[in-house]
Amino acid sequence: MSEPLKVGLVGTGGISRFHLPAYLEHPDRVQLTAICDIAEPLAQEYAREAGVDAVYLDYEDMLRDADIDAVDICTGHHLHAPQTIAAAAAGKHVIVEKAMSSTLDDCRAMVDATDRAGVTLMVGQHLRYSPEALAVKRLIDGGKLGEIQAARTHVFRQGPVDSWYVDGNAGGGVMLVQSIHYIDLLRYYLGNVKSVTGICRSVQPQMINGAEDLVTASLEFENGAVCDVFSSWTTDLVPEPSFYSVLGSKGTIHSTPPATAKDDSPIRHFGIVMYGEKNDAPGREKPLIEPLDTSDIVLPSTSFFVNEILHLEECIRTGSEPLSSGRDNLETMKATLGILESSRACKPVDMADL
């Protein structure tokens, strides 16, 4: 039996809490051995809960002194690049929360640094690690939906009122905080994006330094499919607060609102995913749209976050590239940041130009 992957966590904010069960429930595979946060009370509290003795207030100190093989980066978007690059220089593998960073130059520098160091870089795009995502991907790859023609993703949420989420200089705004989840998921299903056109607005007064809370955009995928993206932090008082759809020549996928989810997965971005096959035969009844069957999808946990962290451990142990590797996620960042650039430039943006 191999030794567990020893991990140092940096950043003990809200998202890090969803990572903790992986370390508590699967200590034979992943072991949290160090905690780092510039706020000592938060770091000490997290360490007590995690049963970790090594607590650091300085990230460089943790990289130099802690008994770790990898780092789990749960800090603000603007800190991801320097922390990833420092970890690579120290020979540590990296899982970094989405968004990968707030600029493409930073994202590329992260990939280059980890490639040079020969360490793994994985981005925490946790929606890929759900049974629904694996089942939808299987349908699409198996041709069950036919030629994919279009997709939609709409997000209506009551947004944050403070913190770096509302600060454009820190990588805040609805695109990098929220819509990137769905754009990445659709990329996983449909492939890379060819071009984007976007309009982004700052509506609420708490949004600062250009951070956006209202976005509408159109995406064209390399396979010819088109996608409508809408995202808003202005209200959650709508019938379907968030959903995505995939429309093919033979069938359709449509997610239901998060409130319909029946399992205990944290941070549900969508509820039950529905699937229907097109039926044009004369005299046939309209086909039913029914819940997608995920009964034969075997994953370690109902938590997407646990699944992704265990996937990291497996990839490091076997030398394989993560499903949401840094290299793969460059294309998600191009599409997401391309929407912001399109809005600033008032014209479509081709991914080949980024």
C-alpha positions as CSV (number, residue, x, y, z in Angstrom):
1,M,0.0,0.0,0.0
2,S,1.4,3.4,-1.0
3,E,1.8,6.3,1.5
4,P,-1.0,8.9,1.6
5,L,-0.4,12.2,-0.3
6,K,0.6,14.8,2.3
7,V,-1.1,18.1,1.7
8,G,-0.7,21.6,3.0
9,L,-3.8,23.8,2.8
10,V,-3.5,27.5,2.2
11,G,-6.5,29.7,2.9
12,T,-9.1,28.7,5.4
13,G,-12.1,30.6,4.0
14,G,-15.5,29.2,3.1
15,I,-14.5,27.0,0.1
16,S,-11.8,25.2,2.1
17,R,-14.5,23.8,4.4
18,F,-15.8,21.7,1.5
19,H,-12.3,20.3,0.9
20,L,-11.9,19.1,4.5
21,P,-14.1,16.0,4.3
22,A,-11.7,14.5,1.8
23,Y,-8.9,14.5,4.3
24,L,-11.0,13.4,7.2
25,E,-12.8,10.6,5.4
26,H,-9.9,9.2,3.3
27,P,-6.7,9.5,5.4
28,D,-5.3,6.4,3.7
29,R,-5.1,8.4,0.4
30,V,-4.8,12.1,1.4
31,Q,-3.5,13.4,4.6
32,L,-3.7,17.1,5.7
33,T,-0.4,17.8,7.5
34,A,-0.2,21.6,7.5
35,I,-2.5,24.6,7.5
36,C,-1.6,28.2,6.4
37,D,-3.6,31.4,6.7
38,I,-2.5,35.0,7.4
39,A,-5.3,35.2,10.0
40,E,-3.9,33.1,12.9
41,P,-7.3,32.5,14.7
42,L,-8.8,31.1,11.6
43,A,-5.8,28.9,10.9
44,Q,-5.8,27.6,14.4
45,E,-9.5,26.9,14.4
46,Y,-9.2,25.0,11.1
47,A,-6.2,23.0,12.4
48,R,-8.1,21.9,15.5
49,E,-11.0,20.7,13.4
50,A,-8.7,18.9,11.0
51,G,-6.5,17.4,13.7
52,V,-3.4,19.1,12.3
53,D,-0.5,20.4,14.5
54,A,1.6,22.3,11.9
55,V,0.1,25.8,11.5
56,Y,1.8,28.6,9.4
57,L,1.0,32.3,8.9
58,D,3.5,32.6,6.0
59,Y,3.1,30.5,2.9
60,E,6.8,30.4,2.0
61,D,7.5,29.1,5.5
62,M,5.0,26.3,5.0
63,L,6.6,25.4,1.6
64,R,10.0,25.3,3.1
65,D,9.4,23.6,6.5
66,A,6.2,21.5,6.3
67,D,6.1,17.8,5.6
68,I,4.0,18.0,2.5
69,D,3.9,16.6,-1.1
70,A,1.2,19.0,-2.4
71,V,-0.6,22.2,-1.7
72,D,-4.4,22.9,-1.7
73,I,-4.8,26.5,-2.7
74,C,-8.1,28.1,-1.5
75,T,-7.2,31.8,-1.6
76,G,-8.4,34.7,-3.7
77,H,-8.0,34.5,-7.4
78,H,-5.3,37.1,-7.6
79,L,-3.1,35.0,-5.3
80,H,-3.3,31.8,-7.2
81,A,-0.5,32.4,-9.6
82,P,2.3,33.5,-7.2
83,Q,1.3,30.7,-4.8
84,T,1.3,28.0,-7.5
85,I,4.6,29.2,-9.0
86,A,6.2,29.2,-5.5
87,A,4.8,25.7,-4.8
88,A,6.2,24.4,-8.1
89,A,9.6,25.9,-7.3
90,A,9.5,24.0,-4.0
91,G,8.7,20.7,-5.9
92,K,5.1,20.5,-4.6
93,H,2.1,19.3,-6.6
94,V,-0.9,21.8,-6.7
95,I,-4.6,21.7,-6.7
96,V,-5.9,25.3,-7.0
97,E,-9.5,26.4,-6.6
98,K,-11.2,27.9,-9.7
99,A,-10.8,30.3,-11.2
100,M,-7.3,29.3,-12.1
101,S,-6.2,33.0,-11.9
102,S,-7.5,36.4,-13.0
103,T,-5.3,36.8,-16.1
104,L,-4.2,34.6,-19.0
105,D,-0.6,35.5,-18.5
106,D,-0.8,34.3,-14.9
107,C,-2.5,31.1,-16.0
108,R,0.2,30.3,-18.6
109,A,2.9,31.1,-16.1
110,M,1.3,28.6,-13.7
111,V,1.3,25.8,-16.4
112,D,4.9,26.7,-17.4
113,A,6.2,26.6,-13.8
114,T,4.6,23.3,-13.0
115,D,5.7,21.7,-16.3
116,R,9.3,22.8,-15.6
117,A,9.2,21.4,-12.1
118,G,7.6,18.2,-13.2
119,V,4.7,18.5,-10.8
120,T,1.0,18.1,-11.3
121,L,-1.3,21.2,-11.6
122,M,-5.0,20.6,-11.2
123,V,-7.8,23.2,-11.1
124,G,-10.7,22.6,-8.8
125,Q,-13.5,22.6,-11.4
126,H,-15.6,20.4,-9.1
127,L,-18.7,20.1,-11.3
128,R,-16.8,17.7,-13.6
129,Y,-16.6,15.3,-10.7
130,S,-20.3,14.7,-10.3
131,P,-22.2,11.5,-11.4
132,E,-24.4,13.7,-13.6
133,A,-21.5,15.2,-15.4
134,L,-20.0,11.8,-16.1
135,A,-23.4,10.5,-17.3
136,V,-24.0,13.5,-19.6
137,K,-20.5,13.2,-21.0
138,R,-21.0,9.5,-21.8
139,L,-24.3,10.3,-23.6
140,I,-22.7,12.9,-25.7
141,D,-19.6,10.9,-26.6
142,G,-21.8,7.9,-27.4
143,G,-23.8,9.9,-29.9
144,K,-27.1,9.6,-27.9
145,L,-27.7,13.4,-28.3
146,G,-26.7,13.4,-32.0
147,E,-25.0,16.5,-33.3
148,I,-24.8,19.1,-30.6
149,Q,-26.4,22.2,-31.9
150,A,-26.8,24.6,-28.9
151,A,-26.4,25.0,-25.2
152,R,-27.6,27.4,-22.5
153,T,-26.5,28.4,-19.0
154,H,-28.4,30.8,-16.8
155,V,-27.4,31.8,-13.3
156,F,-29.5,34.0,-11.0
157,R,-28.1,34.3,-7.5
158,Q,-28.2,36.8,-4.7
159,G,-24.5,37.9,-4.8
160,P,-22.0,38.6,-2.1
161,V,-22.0,42.0,-0.5
162,D,-18.3,42.2,0.5
163,S,-14.9,40.5,0.3
164,W,-12.7,40.1,-2.7
165,Y,-15.7,38.6,-4.6
166,V,-16.9,42.1,-5.5
167,D,-13.4,43.5,-6.2
168,G,-12.3,43.5,-9.9
169,N,-8.6,43.9,-8.8
170,A,-8.8,40.7,-6.8
171,G,-10.4,38.7,-9.6
172,G,-13.9,39.2,-8.3
173,G,-17.1,39.4,-10.3
174,V,-19.8,37.0,-11.4
175,M,-17.8,35.6,-14.3
176,L,-14.8,34.2,-12.4
177,V,-16.8,33.5,-9.3
178,Q,-19.9,31.9,-10.7
179,S,-20.3,31.5,-14.5
180,I,-16.9,29.9,-14.9
181,H,-18.4,26.7,-13.3
182,Y,-20.9,26.3,-16.2
183,I,-18.6,27.5,-19.0
184,D,-16.1,24.8,-17.8
185,L,-18.8,22.2,-17.6
186,L,-20.0,22.9,-21.1
187,R,-16.4,22.8,-22.4
188,Y,-16.1,19.4,-20.8
189,Y,-19.2,18.3,-22.7
190,L,-18.7,20.0,-26.0
191,G,-15.0,20.8,-26.5
192,N,-13.2,24.1,-26.9
193,V,-14.8,27.5,-27.5
194,K,-13.9,29.3,-30.8
195,S,-15.2,32.8,-30.2
196,V,-17.2,34.8,-27.7
197,T,-19.2,38.0,-27.6
198,G,-20.2,39.5,-24.2
199,I,-21.8,42.4,-22.5
200,C,-20.8,42.9,-18.8
201,R,-22.2,45.4,-16.3
202,S,-21.7,46.5,-12.8
203,V,-25.2,47.1,-11.4
204,Q,-25.0,47.0,-7.6
205,P,-23.1,49.7,-5.7
206,Q,-20.9,47.2,-3.8
207,M,-19.2,46.1,-7.0
208,I,-15.8,47.9,-7.2
209,N,-12.9,48.2,-9.6
210,G,-14.9,47.0,-12.6
211,A,-16.2,43.8,-11.1
212,E,-19.3,42.7,-13.0
213,D,-22.6,41.3,-11.6
214,L,-24.6,41.2,-14.8
215,V,-23.5,39.4,-17.9
216,T,-25.0,38.2,-21.2
217,A,-22.8,36.4,-23.7
218,S,-22.8,34.2,-26.8
219,L,-20.3,31.5,-27.3
220,E,-19.4,29.6,-30.5
221,F,-17.8,26.2,-30.0
222,E,-15.2,24.7,-32.4
223,N,-17.7,22.0,-33.2
224,G,-20.2,24.6,-34.4
225,A,-22.5,24.6,-31.4
226,V,-23.7,28.0,-30.1
227,C,-24.3,28.8,-26.4
228,D,-26.2,31.5,-24.6
229,V,-24.7,32.6,-21.2
230,F,-26.6,34.7,-18.7
231,S,-25.4,35.4,-15.2
232,S,-26.7,37.8,-12.5
233,W,-26.1,38.5,-8.9
234,T,-29.0,41.0,-8.8
235,T,-31.7,38.6,-7.6
236,D,-32.5,35.0,-6.6
237,L,-36.3,35.6,-6.9
238,V,-36.8,33.6,-10.1
239,P,-38.3,30.2,-10.7
240,E,-35.1,28.6,-12.0
241,P,-32.2,30.2,-10.2
242,S,-29.6,28.3,-12.2
243,F,-29.6,25.7,-14.9
244,Y,-27.9,24.5,-18.1
245,S,-29.2,22.8,-21.2
246,V,-27.6,20.9,-24.1
247,L,-29.6,20.6,-27.3
248,G,-28.7,17.9,-29.9
249,S,-30.3,16.6,-33.1
250,K,-31.4,13.4,-31.3
251,G,-31.9,14.5,-27.7
252,T,-31.8,17.1,-24.9
253,I,-30.2,17.5,-21.5
254,H,-31.7,20.0,-19.0
255,S,-30.8,20.5,-15.4
256,T,-33.4,21.4,-12.8
257,P,-33.1,24.0,-10.1
258,P,-30.8,23.1,-7.1
259,A,-33.7,22.8,-4.7
260,T,-34.7,19.5,-6.4
261,A,-31.4,17.8,-5.6
262,K,-32.0,14.7,-3.4
263,D,-28.5,13.9,-2.2
264,D,-26.2,15.6,0.3
265,S,-23.7,17.0,-2.1
266,P,-22.5,20.4,-0.9
267,I,-22.9,23.6,-3.1
268,R,-25.3,22.2,-5.6
269,H,-25.2,24.3,-8.7
270,F,-28.0,22.3,-10.3
271,G,-30.5,19.7,-9.2
272,I,-31.7,16.6,-11.0
273,V,-30.5,16.4,-14.7
274,M,-33.2,15.5,-17.2
275,Y,-32.7,13.6,-20.4
276,G,-35.1,13.2,-23.4
277,E,-34.7,11.6,-26.8
278,K,-36.2,13.1,-29.9
279,N,-39.0,11.1,-31.6
280,D,-40.2,12.2,-35.0
281,A,-42.0,9.0,-35.9
282,P,-45.6,9.6,-37.2
283,G,-48.3,8.9,-34.6
284,R,-45.8,8.6,-31.7
285,E,-46.4,10.3,-28.5
286,K,-44.2,13.2,-27.4
287,P,-41.2,11.6,-25.7
288,L,-40.8,12.0,-21.9
289,I,-38.1,14.0,-20.3
290,E,-36.9,11.9,-17.5
291,P,-34.2,12.0,-14.8
292,L,-30.9,10.9,-16.2
293,D,-29.9,7.5,-15.0
294,T,-26.6,7.7,-13.0
295,S,-27.1,4.5,-11.0
296,D,-24.0,2.8,-12.6
297,I,-21.7,5.8,-12.1
298,V,-19.4,4.9,-9.3
299,L,-17.6,7.7,-7.5
300,P,-15.9,7.7,-4.0
301,S,-18.3,10.3,-2.6
302,T,-21.5,12.3,-3.2
303,S,-19.3,15.3,-2.6
304,F,-17.8,16.7,-5.8
305,F,-15.0,18.2,-3.8
306,V,-14.0,14.9,-2.2
307,N,-14.0,13.3,-5.6
308,E,-11.8,15.9,-7.2
309,I,-9.2,15.7,-4.4
310,L,-9.1,12.0,-4.6
311,H,-8.7,12.3,-8.3
312,L,-5.6,14.5,-7.7
313,E,-4.1,11.8,-5.5
314,E,-4.8,9.1,-8.1
315,C,-3.2,11.2,-10.9
316,I,-0.1,11.9,-8.8
317,R,0.2,8.3,-7.9
318,T,-0.2,7.0,-11.4
319,G,1.5,9.8,-13.3
320,S,-1.6,10.6,-15.3
321,E,-3.0,14.1,-16.2
322,P,-6.0,15.3,-14.2
323,L,-9.3,15.7,-15.9
324,S,-9.2,19.4,-15.0
325,S,-5.5,20.0,-15.5
326,G,-4.0,23.4,-15.7
327,R,-3.3,22.9,-19.3
328,D,-6.9,21.9,-20.1
329,N,-8.2,24.8,-18.0
330,L,-6.4,27.4,-20.1
331,E,-9.2,27.0,-22.6
332,T,-11.9,27.6,-19.9
333,M,-10.0,30.7,-18.8
334,K,-9.8,31.9,-22.4
335,A,-13.5,31.7,-22.9
336,T,-14.3,33.3,-19.5
337,L,-11.8,36.1,-19.7
338,G,-12.7,36.5,-23.4
339,I,-16.2,37.5,-22.5
340,L,-14.8,40.3,-20.2
341,E,-12.5,41.4,-23.0
342,S,-15.3,41.4,-25.6
343,S,-17.4,43.6,-23.3
344,R,-14.4,46.0,-22.9
345,A,-13.6,46.1,-26.6
346,C,-17.3,46.1,-27.8
347,K,-16.6,43.4,-30.3
348,P,-16.3,39.6,-30.6
349,V,-13.1,37.9,-29.4
350,D,-11.5,34.9,-31.1
351,M,-9.9,32.5,-28.8
352,A,-7.0,32.1,-31.2
353,D,-6.1,35.8,-30.5
354,L,-5.8,35.3,-26.8
